[in-house]
Amino acid sequence: MVSDLEQEVQKRRTFAIISHPDAGKTTITEQFLLASHVIRAAGTVKGKKSGKFAQSDWMEIEKKRGISVTSTVLEFNYHDCKINLLDTPGHEDFSEDTYRTLSAVDSAVMVIDSAKGIEAQTKKLFQVTKQRGIPLFTFMNKLDREGRSPMDLVDEIENTLGIEGYPMNWPIGMGKNFRGVYNIAAQNVELNLPNNKVEVISLKDGIPDDPMFKEPIFEEAFSEVELLREAGNSFDPEKIAAGLQTPVFFGSALTNFGVKTFLDEFVKMAPSPADHQSVEGEEIKPTKSEFSAFVFKIQANMNPHHRDRIAFVRICSGEFDKGMEVLNERSGKQLKLNSSTVNPTGENEQVEKAVAGDIIGLFDNGNYQIGDTIHSGKQKLEFPKLPTFTPELFCRVRAKNVMKQKSYHKGVNQLVSEGSVQLFTEVSTGDYILGAVGQLQFEVFTFRMENEYNSEIELVPMGQRIARWIDSDNVDEHDSSSRNILVKDIYGEYLFLFENNFALRWYNDKHPDVKLVEKI
């Protein structure tokens, strides 16, 4: 007998979409919502004059800039599956948020611009999916524009990423001559007709005696498909499950061609929730009766009218029931989960029940930190810590208006808790210093402080610094200088911000007994 919990878990598909900026990731996300009838019309991230914005881009700065700067959780039903989709920012300055998000999913969809191929940020994000060994599905986007040869694109996946590519369909032309795709396994052709209409023609009984199929553009596509059958990779579900082979689909998210076909095949092949290993070495199965989850993201002000703070958690096992009590393993606090939310299209909805694989948002009054494990069982349980990146760029930060210190400190502490920037306190002066992976994080921080907390700030750039934590109790606060500034992080741990590699080596030579370490 299969339990109700097992049945529900098997319906879950929890995945992230990754890509280089402007590859069409947010557009394909909206087409998924359109296919599932969650929305009636997709907005466009660049349609500022029309007042339409991407459904997953809820921040004011995202709407103004036309970019995604934070991961968004979307939930919808498709066929008999419950989809948990995490739309991640493509910009490299927000890679830390994306890396943590990838720890909360069971598979990933990689969107590639067919004119540009695999770009730098795509390659970085792929490495994270490879480390986790999660299945990866590829959508070659923008076939409505002129792009690179499809053979070159598939070869690049193998040569650059070191993973087999298996084309599930094959494009017939591209750009103005994009006529459709050949669905290899289904043995049919999907024709791309005017006004976004699609016609499907079966080829199971051979190529129909139709003049259209004798056109060079069709004959070339048929010839390439035959070459793939003879010399290409064999479809291997076990390799896909292990992240060693990626099914490749071609289409256009902007014109919504090929997206539904991709989604249909994805829900068939993508895995249901996987086991999670605890720090104690136990494999936590999703069907285990005790509830367990971890916090992978904290977001402030999703509803600016309520100044809310939401901790997003991935449920690893068991079932969530509104009002249940859990233990926060880090703090030792018992917490009652009275309020939780999902964010399917920018409108928060209360969650009464959820199961392993689901992503829920818990309203937070400061009880949670990124990486926290919460669970219902009495036995000790902790999931591995999530990665924290060593920042490279630093700025001193201060309020322009000294009369608004309360809103200033509230804004700094709430935004820092999200993890996109890190806060340090200079030991000698008590000044606040912000650290980030990229410059855009500072710009977003400044924008949000002013627009969400009514606090104008001044950032004084310190340039690039080399951050090294002090892994010993042997800390002399007088060692601080302009070349190696001694600071504390939000956990009270000491570290130095070195001016350059020369300053780091000089300090190491002078203090061989002080062990210095960097984060991931």
ZAMARGU-4260 file (C-alpha; in steps of 0.2 Angstrom, whole numbers, plus 5000, padded with zeros to 4 digits):
<rodrens>
0) 5000/5000/5000 | 5006/5017/4995 | 5003/5030/5009 | 4995/5047/5006 | 5011/5055/5010
5) 5021/5045/4997 | 5008/5049/4984 | 5009/5067/4987 | 5028/5067/4987 | 5029/5058/4970
10) 5019/5072/4963 | 5032/5085/4967 | 5044/5093/4955 | 5055/5105/4963 | 5068/5114/4951
15) 5077/5130/4948 | 5080/5139/4931 | 5098/5145/4928 | 5105/5155/4914 | 5117/5169/4909
20) 5108/5186/4910 | 5096/5190/4896 | 5095/5172/4889 | 5076/5172/4892 | 5075/5163/4909
25) 5061/5174/4916 | 5052/5174/4900 | 5051/5155/4899 | 5046/5155/4918 | 5031/5165/4913
30) 5026/5154/4899 | 5026/5139/4911 | 5014/5149/4921 | 5004/5153/4906 | 5003/5134/4901
35) 4997/5130/4918 | 4983/5143/4917 | 4990/5152/4932 | 4991/5168/4922 | 4981/5173/4906
40) 4995/5183/4898 | 5014/5184/4901 | 5021/5201/4905 | 5038/5205/4897 | 5053/5211/4908
45) 5057/5225/4895 | 5039/5231/4893 | 5041/5246/4904 | 5030/5257/4893 | 5016/5245/4894
50) 5017/5243/4912 | 5019/5224/4911 | 5033/5216/4921 | 5038/5198/4924 | 5027/5189/4936
55) 5042/5183/4945 | 5050/5200/4946 | 5041/5208/4961 | 5054/5220/4967 | 5053/5238/4962
60) 5071/5239/4956 | 5068/5223/4946 | 5053/5232/4937 | 5063/5247/4934 | 5079/5239/4927
65) 5071/5224/4919 | 5082/5211/4927 | 5080/5198/4941 | 5090/5202/4957 | 5083/5189/4969
70) 5077/5171/4968 | 5058/5169/4967 | 5048/5154/4972 | 5033/5150/4961 | 5021/5136/4964
75) 5008/5129/4952 | 5000/5113/4946 | 5003/5105/4929 | 4994/5089/4924 | 4995/5078/4939
80) 5011/5086/4946 | 5014/5100/4959 | 5028/5111/4953 | 5039/5121/4964 | 5049/5133/4953
85) 5063/5144/4959 | 5067/5158/4946 | 5085/5163/4950 | 5094/5179/4946 | 5106/5177/4931
90) 5118/5191/4935 | 5134/5185/4942 | 5134/5198/4956 | 5120/5188/4964 | 5127/5171/4961
95) 5128/5168/4980 | 5109/5168/4981 | 5108/5157/4966 | 5120/5144/4973 | 5110/5143/4989
100) 5094/5141/4979 | 5102/5126/4970 | 5104/5117/4987 | 5085/5117/4988 | 5080/5109/4972
105) 5080/5091/4965 | 5084/5096/4947 | 5088/5112/4936 | 5083/5119/4919 | 5097/5127/4910
110) 5092/5141/4897 | 5104/5145/4883 | 5103/5159/4871 | 5105/5149/4854 | 5115/5164/4847
115) 5128/5165/4861 | 5129/5147/4867 | 5136/5144/4884 | 5141/5160/4893 | 5152/5162/4908
120) 5138/5163/4921 | 5130/5148/4914 | 5146/5138/4916 | 5148/5143/4934 | 5130/5138/4938
125) 5132/5122/4929 | 5147/5117/4940 | 5136/5119/4955 | 5123/5107/4948 | 5137/5095/4943
130) 5144/5095/4961 | 5126/5090/4968 | 5124/5078/4954 | 5106/5084/4950 | 5097/5081/4934
135) 5099/5095/4921 | 5087/5099/4907 | 5092/5111/4893 | 5082/5123/4883 | 5090/5131/4868
140) 5081/5148/4867 | 5078/5161/4854 | 5076/5151/4839 | 5065/5165/4832 | 5082/5174/4829
145) 5097/5170/4819 | 5109/5159/4830 | 5123/5146/4829 | 5122/5129/4821 | 5112/5117/4832
150) 5126/5104/4830 | 5138/5117/4837 | 5127/5121/4852 | 5125/5102/4857 | 5144/5099/4854
155) 5148/5114/4865 | 5138/5107/4879 | 5149/5091/4879 | 5165/5100/4876 | 5163/5115/4888
160) 5153/5107/4902 | 5158/5089/4900 | 5141/5082/4900 | 5132/5072/4886 | 5119/5081/4876
165) 5104/5072/4869 | 5093/5082/4858 | 5074/5078/4861 | 5069/5088/4846 | 5078/5097/4832
170) 5075/5114/4824 | 5070/5116/4806 | 5078/5133/4802 | 5080/5148/4813 | 5077/5167/4813
175) 5064/5172/4800 | 5065/5155/4792 | 5061/5146/4809 | 5048/5133/4803 | 5047/5122/4818
180) 5055/5107/4826 | 5056/5088/4823 | 5051/5079/4839 | 5063/5064/4838 | 5055/5052/4850
185) 5037/5056/4845 | 5042/5056/4827 | 5032/5071/4822 | 5035/5089/4816 | 5028/5104/4825
190) 5026/5118/4813 | 5028/5136/4818 | 5013/5145/4810 | 5009/5163/4809 | 5000/5171/4824
195) 5009/5159/4836 | 4999/5144/4830 | 5006/5126/4830 | 5002/5112/4818 | 5008/5094/4822
200) 5011/5082/4808 | 5015/5064/4811 | 5030/5056/4803 | 5028/5038/4810 | 5023/5031/4793
205) 5037/5041/4784 | 5038/5058/4777 | 5022/5064/4769 | 5022/5067/4750 | 5021/5086/4753
210) 5031/5099/4743 | 5035/5108/4759 | 5045/5093/4766 | 5055/5093/4750 | 5061/5111/4753
215) 5080/5112/4757 | 5077/5118/4775 | 5067/5103/4779 | 5078/5091/4770 | 5093/5098/4780
220) 5084/5095/4796 | 5079/5077/4792 | 5097/5073/4787 | 5104/5080/4803 | 5092/5070/4813
225) 5097/5054/4804 | 5115/5058/4808 | 5111/5060/4826 | 5102/5043/4826 | 5117/5035/4819
230) 5132/5044/4827 | 5124/5053/4842 | 5122/5049/4860 | 5110/5036/4866 | 5095/5041/4877
235) 5100/5035/4895 | 5088/5039/4909 | 5101/5033/4922 | 5114/5046/4915 | 5100/5059/4916
240) 5096/5055/4934 | 5114/5056/4939 | 5117/5073/4930 | 5128/5065/4916 | 5117/5068/4902
245) 5106/5082/4898 | 5090/5081/4887 | 5091/5096/4875 | 5075/5105/4868 | 5075/5119/4855
250) 5062/5133/4855 | 5057/5151/4858 | 5051/5157/4874 | 5046/5174/4867 | 5035/5167/4854
255) 5030/5153/4866 | 5035/5139/4853 | 5041/5123/4861 | 5039/5128/4879 | 5024/5117/4882
260) 5032/5102/4874 | 5047/5105/4885 | 5036/5106/4900 | 5027/5090/4896 | 5043/5080/4894
265) 5051/5088/4909 | 5037/5083/4921 | 5039/5065/4915 | 5058/5064/4917 | 5062/5076/4931
270) 5064/5067/4948 | 5052/5068/4963 | 5060/5074/4980 | 5077/5065/4984 | 5084/5060/5001
275) 5094/5073/5011 | 5109/5068/5021 | 5111/5075/5039 | 5126/5081/5047 | 5125/5065/5058
280) 5126/5055/5042 | 5108/5049/5042 | 5099/5048/5025 | 5083/5058/5028 | 5070/5051/5016
285) 5056/5062/5010 | 5043/5050/5016 | 5049/5049/5034 | 5035/5054/5045 | 5044/5067/5055
290) 5044/5085/5048 | 5061/5092/5043 | 5067/5107/5033 | 5080/5120/5031 | 5081/5138/5028
295) 5089/5143/5011 | 5083/5161/5009 | 5077/5175/5019 | 5068/5190/5010 | 5062/5206/5018
300) 5048/5217/5012 | 5040/5206/4999 | 5024/5215/5004 | 5030/5233/5007 | 5014/5238/5016
305) 5017/5225/5030 | 5036/5226/5031 | 5036/5207/5032 | 5051/5196/5033 | 5050/5178/5026
310) 5061/5163/5028 | 5060/5152/5013 | 5062/5133/5018 | 5064/5117/5008 | 5054/5103/5016
315) 5065/5088/5016 | 5053/5075/5025 | 5036/5073/5032 | 5021/5085/5031 | 5019/5103/5036
320) 5003/5107/5045 | 4999/5125/5049 | 5000/5128/5068 | 5013/5114/5071 | 5027/5115/5083
325) 5045/5113/5077 | 5063/5115/5085 | 5076/5126/5078 | 5091/5116/5080 | 5103/5130/5080
330) 5095/5141/5093 | 5086/5127/5103 | 5070/5137/5102 | 5053/5128/5100 | 5043/5138/5087
335) 5025/5137/5082 | 5022/5139/5063 | 5006/5148/5063 | 5009/5158/5047 | 5016/5152/5031
340) 5014/5157/5013 | 5018/5153/4995 | 5020/5166/4981 | 5013/5159/4965 | 5011/5175/4955
345) 5016/5189/4967 | 5001/5186/4978 | 5004/5178/4995 | 4993/5164/4999 | 4992/5155/5016
350) 4998/5137/5016 | 4988/5125/5027 | 4997/5109/5022 | 5013/5105/5012 | 5024/5090/5010
355) 5042/5085/5006 | 5048/5094/4991 | 5038/5109/4993 | 5045/5127/4997 | 5035/5137/5009
360) 5039/5154/5017 | 5038/5156/5035 | 5034/5174/5042 | 5049/5178/5053 | 5052/5189/5068
365) 5070/5186/5068 | 5070/5168/5073 | 5078/5161/5057 | 5095/5162/5049 | 5100/5155/5032
370) 5105/5137/5034 | 5094/5134/5050 | 5087/5116/5052 | 5069/5115/5059 | 5061/5098/5063
375) 5047/5090/5073 | 5056/5075/5080 | 5065/5074/5097 | 5081/5067/5090 | 5095/5079/5085
380) 5094/5083/5067 | 5105/5096/5057 | 5107/5098/5038 | 5124/5104/5031 | 5127/5122/5032
385) 5124/5132/5016 | 5139/5140/5007 | 5144/5158/5012 | 5155/5166/4999 | 5170/5177/5004
390) 5166/5195/4998 | 5178/5204/4987 | 5172/5222/4986 | 5169/5233/5002 | 5161/5249/5006
395) 5160/5259/5022 | 5141/5263/5025 | 5133/5277/5035 | 5116/5286/5036 | 5115/5303/5027
400) 5102/5309/5040 | 5108/5306/5058 | 5090/5309/5064 | 5084/5292/5055 | 5096/5280/5064
405) 5081/5269/5069 | 5076/5265/5051 | 5094/5265/5045 | 5099/5251/5058 | 5083/5241/5054
410) 5086/5242/5036 | 5104/5237/5037 | 5101/5222/5048 | 5086/5216/5038 | 5094/5217/5021
415) 5110/5209/5028 | 5100/5194/5035 | 5095/5190/5017 | 5114/5186/5013 | 5117/5195/4997
420) 5128/5207/5006 | 5138/5204/5022 | 5140/5216/5037 | 5156/5219/5046 | 5160/5231/5061
425) 5177/5239/5061 | 5185/5235/5078 | 5194/5251/5081 | 5180/5263/5076 | 5164/5254/5076
430) 5160/5259/5058 | 5149/5248/5047 | 5157/5240/5032 | 5148/5231/5019 | 5155/5217/5008
435) 5148/5210/4992 | 5153/5198/4978 | 5148/5211/4965 | 5145/5230/4963 | 5127/5228/4958
440) 5123/5221/4975 | 5128/5238/4983 | 5117/5247/4970 | 5102/5236/4975 | 5106/5238/4993
445) 5106/5257/4991 | 5090/5257/4981 | 5081/5246/4994 | 5087/5256/5009 | 5080/5272/5002
450) 5064/5265/4994 | 5059/5252/5007 | 5066/5260/5023 | 5066/5278/5019 | 5084/5279/5023
455) 5097/5287/5012 | 5114/5280/5014 | 5132/5285/5009 | 5143/5271/5003 | 5162/5275/5003
460) 5171/5262/4992 | 5186/5253/4999 | 5189/5244/4983 | 5194/5226/4982 | 5200/5218/4998
465) 5206/5201/5003 | 5195/5194/5018 | 5203/5181/5029 | 5195/5175/5045 | 5206/5172/5060
470) 5205/5153/5065 | 5212/5155/5083 | 5209/5164/5099 | 5226/5173/5097 | 5219/5190/5091
475) 5228/5206/5095 | 5216/5221/5092 | 5231/5232/5090 | 5236/5223/5074 | 5224/5233/5064
480) 5230/5245/5051 | 5225/5253/5035 | 5233/5239/5026 | 5225/5225/5036 | 5209/5232/5044
485) 5202/5221/5059 | 5184/5218/5058 | 5170/5207/5066 | 5157/5199/5056 | 5138/5197/5062
490) 5143/5182/5072 | 5157/5190/5082 | 5171/5182/5073 | 5187/5191/5069 | 5194/5193/5052
495) 5206/5205/5042 | 5202/5214/5027 | 5219/5215/5018 | 5224/5228/5005 | 5232/5216/4993
500) 5241/5200/4992 | 5257/5208/4997 | 5249/5214/5014 | 5242/5196/5017 | 5260/5188/5014
505) 5268/5201/5025 | 5256/5198/5039 | 5258/5179/5037 | 5277/5181/5039 | 5276/5192/5054
510) 5263/5181/5063 | 5265/5163/5058 | 5256/5157/5073 | 5239/5166/5067 | 5230/5154/5056
515) 5220/5163/5042 | 5206/5155/5032 | 5193/5160/5019 | 5175/5155/5016 | 5169/5145/5001
</rodrens>
